[in-house]
Amino acid sequence: MTDTEHELAKALREEEQLLGAATLRRLAAARNHALTAPRPSRLARMLAPAMGAMVLASALGVAVLMPGQQEPQSGQGSEQSDNPELYRDLDFYLWLAESDMGRHG
């Protein structure tokens, strides 16, 4: 042990002497309970990190494979969508699509 560890151990022993009997009994009971508690199986210890990795991989897969909102390429889509001439006759074209003329010819 290093000098620091020796000093810490000494300080802990001194603090232990100042503890009351009831506190020492509670600490001893908690220690015994912790030592006698059954340990989780190897499978249970490995299952939590494996599940976390699986969730992370799924989230990354969805984020990568999902199609995102694509921005229009510069100079192409933005000019067309901002052009008011496209919307000038929009009512006519909607009427034409709904009428018989639009269906037959």
Buried (B, 14 or more C-beta within 10 A) or exposed (E): EEEEEEEEEEEEEEEEEEEEEEEEEEEEEEEEEEEEEEEEEEEEEEEEEEEEEEEEEEEEEEEEEEEEEEEEEEEEEEEEEEEEEEEEEEEEEEEEEEEEEEEEE
